[in-house]
Amino acid sequence: MENTPLFFWMVPIGYLAVLLLSFLKNQRSKIVDLDNDDMSKHATDPQTQIRDIESLVDYHETAAVLAELIHTDGAGAWPPRANHTYSTWPESIRGYTAIYEEMAPLIPQETPSLDDEVNKERIESFRSRFRKLLQGKVDLVQVRSLLEAAEAGRWDVFPRDMYNAFYCCISWSRHAYRWATIPVVKVAQRETIVDLPVELVEPWEYLQRHFGCTSQAGSSTSNAMLNFDTNGKHMFRFNIRMPEKITMAEEYFSRIFYDIEITGLPIYHDMVLANIEFARGDKAACLRYMKRITNQLRPALATYYDNLHNGKVAISVWLSHVQGFFAWSAGYVDEKTGEYIKFDGLSGNAALLFHAVDGFLGYDPYLSYLDQERDVPVRQRAVAHAFKKYCFRHKLSDAPQDEGDAAIAKEFNEMVKRMRVFRSAHRMRSKQYLFAPAPERVPMTAGKSVLKADTMDQSFPFLDVFMVQRLNQTV
């Protein structure tokens, strides 16, 4: 062995070196580079982006939590996939959709009554009919069996995309029962506790455990994102047979929540890649992804600008015929403490895009910890938290000679500018929409419930504090 020629050892060592270089090259190829010919596909094809995110779970925690969200809550897609082909649902849960379809035309009125007694009678009549239909068409034993299978991880019995659509169906049914009439009226707003039928309570407990939120009202995921089928068709509605101006306002407003997550997926993808490249020390590659994020924020935020304006969502009908259904403003009394627990409704401030981008920029959450637990699904909270945890904005050098850091910082600053413009515009448009006449109700927003003051003039300063505070934090 001592006399073995040196070249005899060099051959296997060289071979191993080639294998090692090949392995490293293959691993590096998993991280998409902007110079690749396939980059245009990665920029436009959601399933390619999702596969790439899945391939990066061992490289970075942000990829791992995002992949888990897409797999578990999204049924392998983002925005989440929801199977609204009700003929494919198990017989035990089809009754819920049939009931909603029967009750939905009874919800809206073009011109609501201002008489409390008339409205009380209308609400009770609606709820009574709803209860009888649930009792007659829903077998809770069978429904419970299906939900227990899902809770045990038997997704072959209750596929995730079907589960998502069922979550939406139950959430919409609960909101329909809670308000009973649209526009929302004062007698319903004054109810602090709503005794929902057991058929809408028991399934809800399973669903909320899975998604990890506690609100009686659900979330923008349950009521908005999941209310679109696999082809992007808007499904459950509450302004059936109303004038086009009203139905169009509901359609365009609801679609904002869904469409903004379509534009969000490539942003999340590139935020993961930017984190990976920064951690590797490749600031040139990181900068390329940062530029992509900045550019993609424009169409993402345009989803709001291009849809929430008087031409699509008429100011004259939004407050009366759209916003109210998504509110909740009710709760329960805690048996142990005697404390009244109230839940707000749905709000755009719970959208994942805003939480994820804020986290990437290094901001603390807009919502309190309690509101996050109530209103934001747990795996969406995990994604935003991960981007906040790995924010590298504060790690950039202030040294003028560090051109790489300066260029990355410039992109961060551009993102901040775009978010500030968005928040400023949102503040102004909110005021326009919230001041529309609605004499049938007291001031109420979906996200903050019934307000204390008697008029919106008195109430708006309370809301404005929250919007101004977030605007000032966006620096």
QUIBELGI-V18361 format. One record per residue. SS is DSSP state (H for helix, E for strand, C for the rest). PHI is phi as a letter, one per 30 degrees, with the letter a starting at -180 (NA if undefined). Layout:
[[SS/PHI] [SS/PHI]]
This chain:
[[C/NA] [C/d] [C/c] [C/d] [C/e] [H/e] [H/d] [H/d] [H/d] [H/d] [H/d] [H/d] [H/d] [H/d] [H/d] [H/d] [H/d] [H/d] [H/d] [H/d] [H/d] [H/d] [H/d] [H/d] [H/d] [H/d] [H/d] [H/d] [H/d] [C/d] [C/d] [C/d] [C/c] [C/d] [C/d] [C/d] [C/d] [C/d] [H/d] [H/d] [H/d] [H/d] [H/d] [H/b] [C/c] [H/e] [H/d] [H/d] [H/d] [H/d] [H/d] [H/d] [H/e] [H/d] [H/d] [C/c] [C/d] [C/d] [C/c] [C/a] [H/d] [H/d] [H/d] [H/d] [H/d] [H/d] [H/d] [H/d] [H/d] [H/d] [H/d] [H/d] [C/c] [C/c] [C/h] [C/i] [C/b] [C/a] [C/e] [C/e] [C/d] [C/b] [C/d] [C/c] [C/d] [H/d] [H/d] [H/c] [C/d] [C/e] [H/e] [H/d] [H/c] [H/d] [H/e] [H/d] [H/d] [H/d] [H/d] [H/d] [H/d] [H/d] [H/d] [H/e] [C/d] [C/d] [C/d] [E/d] [C/b] [C/d] [C/b] [C/d] [C/d] [C/c] [C/c] [H/e] [H/d] [H/d] [H/d] [H/e] [H/d] [H/d] [H/d] [H/d] [H/d] [H/d] [H/d] [H/d] [H/d] [H/d] [H/d] [H/d] [H/d] [H/d] [H/d] [H/d] [H/c] [C/c] [C/c] [H/d] [H/d] [H/d] [H/d] [H/d] [H/d] [H/d] [H/d] [H/d] [H/d] [H/d] [H/d] [C/d] [C/i] [C/c] [C/d] [C/d] [C/d] [C/b] [C/e] [H/e] [H/d] [H/d] [H/e] [H/d] [H/d] [H/d] [H/e] [H/d] [H/d] [H/d] [H/d] [H/d] [H/d] [H/d] [H/d] [H/d] [H/d] [H/d] [H/c] [C/i] [C/a] [E/b] [C/d] [C/d] [C/b] [H/e] [H/d] [H/d] [H/d] [C/d] [C/d] [C/c] [C/b] [C/c] [C/d] [C/d] [C/d] [H/e] [H/d] [H/c] [H/c] [H/d] [H/d] [H/e] [H/d] [H/d] [H/d] [H/d] [H/d] [H/d] [H/d] [C/i] [C/b] [C/c] [C/d] [C/d] [C/d] [C/i] [C/a] [H/d] [H/d] [H/d] [H/c] [C/c] [H/e] [H/d] [H/c] [E/b] [C/d] [C/d] [C/c] [C/i] [C/d] [E/d] [C/c] [C/d] [C/b] [C/b] [C/c] [C/d] [C/i] [C/c] [C/e] [H/e] [H/e] [H/d] [H/d] [H/d] [H/d] [H/d] [H/d] [H/d] [H/d] [H/d] [H/d] [H/e] [H/d] [H/d] [H/d] [H/d] [H/d] [H/d] [H/d] [H/d] [H/e] [H/d] [H/d] [H/d] [H/e] [H/d] [H/d] [H/d] [H/d] [H/d] [H/d] [H/d] [H/d] [H/d] [H/d] [H/d] [C/i] [C/c] [H/d] [H/d] [H/d] [H/e] [H/d] [H/d] [H/d] [H/d] [H/d] [H/d] [H/d] [H/e] [H/d] [H/d] [H/d] [H/d] [H/d] [H/d] [H/d] [H/d] [H/e] [H/d] [H/e] [C/d] [C/c] [C/c] [C/b] [C/d] [C/d] [C/c] [C/c] [C/d] [H/e] [H/d] [H/b] [H/d] [H/d] [H/d] [H/c] [C/b] [H/e] [H/e] [H/d] [H/d] [C/d] [C/b] [C/h] [E/a] [E/a] [E/a] [E/c] [C/d] [C/d] [C/d] [C/c] [C/i] [C/d] [E/d] [E/c] [E/c] [E/c] [C/d] [C/c] [C/d] [C/b] [H/d] [H/d] [H/c] [C/d] [H/e] [H/e] [H/d] [H/d] [H/d] [H/d] [H/e] [H/d] [H/d] [H/d] [C/j] [C/d] [C/d] [C/e] [C/d] [C/d] [C/d] [H/e] [H/d] [H/d] [H/d] [H/d] [H/d] [H/c] [C/c] [C/e] [H/e] [H/d] [H/d] [H/d] [H/d] [H/d] [H/d] [H/d] [H/d] [H/d] [H/d] [H/e] [C/c] [C/e] [C/c] [H/e] [H/d] [H/c] [C/d] [C/d] [C/d] [C/d] [C/e] [C/d] [C/d] [H/d] [H/d] [H/d] [H/d] [H/d] [H/d] [H/d] [H/d] [H/d] [H/e] [H/d] [H/d] [H/d] [H/e] [H/e] [H/d] [H/d] [H/d] [H/d] [H/d] [H/d] [H/d] [H/d] [H/d] [H/d] [H/d] [H/d] [H/e] [H/d] [H/e] [H/d] [H/d] [C/c] [C/d] [C/d] [C/a] [C/d] [C/d] [C/b] [C/c] [C/e] [E/a] [E/c] [C/d] [C/d] [C/b] [E/i] [E/d] [C/c] [C/d] [C/d] [C/d] [C/b] [H/d] [H/e] [H/d] [H/d] [H/d] [H/e] [H/d] [H/d] [H/d] [H/e] [H/d] [H/d] [H/d] [H/d] [H/d] [H/d] [H/d] [H/d] [C/d] [C/b]]
